[in-house]
Amino acid sequence: MAGIHAAAFMNANRDEKEHPEPFKVPMPWPAEVAVEEVTEEERAELRASLQRRSAFAH
């Protein structure tokens, strides 16, 4: 979150004549993530597995 805040601050206060391109802070995760297709049965199994392990499901 700090990286996003830093980039927003730097871009809001940059001299656009000297630095025309927005500043981008390198992030430790990819910007685009591939989304896998999941069937309804797989989704139900995954949801049940998550609820078994969740501290908030009980």
C-alpha positions as a Markdown table, in Angstrom:
| # | Residue | x | y | z |
|---|---|---|---|---|
| 1 | Met | 0.0 | 0.0 | 0.0 |
| 2 | Ala | 2.9 | 2.4 | 0.8 |
| 3 | Gly | 4.2 | 1.9 | -2.8 |
| 4 | Ile | 0.9 | 2.9 | -4.3 |
| 5 | His | 0.7 | 5.9 | -2.0 |
| 6 | Ala | 4.3 | 6.9 | -2.9 |
| 7 | Ala | 3.6 | 6.6 | -6.6 |
| 8 | Ala | 0.4 | 8.7 | -6.3 |
| 9 | Phe | 2.2 | 11.4 | -4.4 |
| 10 | Met | 5.1 | 11.5 | -6.8 |
| 11 | Asn | 2.9 | 11.6 | -9.9 |
| 12 | Ala | 0.6 | 14.3 | -8.4 |
| 13 | Asn | 3.6 | 16.5 | -7.7 |
| 14 | Arg | 5.9 | 15.8 | -10.7 |
| 15 | Asp | 7.0 | 18.4 | -13.2 |
| 16 | Glu | 5.2 | 17.0 | -16.3 |
| 17 | Lys | 7.5 | 18.9 | -18.6 |
| 18 | Glu | 10.6 | 17.3 | -17.1 |
| 19 | His | 9.0 | 13.9 | -16.4 |
| 20 | Pro | 6.1 | 13.4 | -18.9 |
| 21 | Glu | 5.6 | 9.7 | -18.1 |
| 22 | Pro | 4.0 | 8.8 | -14.8 |
| 23 | Phe | 6.2 | 7.2 | -12.2 |
| 24 | Lys | 5.6 | 3.5 | -11.6 |
| 25 | Val | 6.8 | 1.8 | -8.4 |
| 26 | Pro | 7.9 | -1.8 | -9.0 |
| 27 | Met | 5.5 | -4.1 | -7.2 |
| 28 | Pro | 6.3 | -7.6 | -5.8 |
| 29 | Trp | 3.3 | -9.1 | -7.6 |
| 30 | Pro | 2.2 | -9.1 | -11.2 |
| 31 | Ala | -0.1 | -6.4 | -12.5 |
| 32 | Glu | -2.2 | -9.0 | -14.5 |
| 33 | Val | -3.1 | -12.3 | -13.1 |
| 34 | Ala | -4.6 | -15.2 | -15.2 |
| 35 | Val | -8.0 | -16.3 | -14.0 |
| 36 | Glu | -8.7 | -20.0 | -14.2 |
| 37 | Glu | -12.1 | -21.3 | -15.2 |
| 38 | Val | -13.7 | -23.3 | -12.3 |
| 39 | Thr | -16.7 | -25.5 | -12.6 |
| 40 | Glu | -19.6 | -25.2 | -10.1 |
| 41 | Glu | -18.6 | -28.5 | -8.6 |
| 42 | Glu | -14.9 | -27.4 | -8.2 |
| 43 | Arg | -16.1 | -24.1 | -6.7 |
| 44 | Ala | -18.3 | -25.9 | -4.2 |
| 45 | Glu | -15.4 | -28.1 | -3.2 |
| 46 | Leu | -13.0 | -25.2 | -2.9 |
| 47 | Arg | -15.5 | -23.2 | -0.8 |
| 48 | Ala | -16.1 | -26.1 | 1.5 |
| 49 | Ser | -12.3 | -26.6 | 1.9 |
| 50 | Leu | -11.9 | -23.0 | 2.7 |
| 51 | Gln | -14.7 | -23.0 | 5.3 |
| 52 | Arg | -13.2 | -26.0 | 7.0 |
| 53 | Arg | -9.9 | -24.1 | 7.5 |
| 54 | Ser | -11.4 | -20.6 | 8.2 |
| 55 | Ala | -11.3 | -19.2 | 11.7 |
| 56 | Phe | -14.4 | -17.1 | 10.8 |
| 57 | Ala | -16.6 | -19.9 | 9.5 |
| 58 | His | -17.5 | -21.3 | 12.9 |
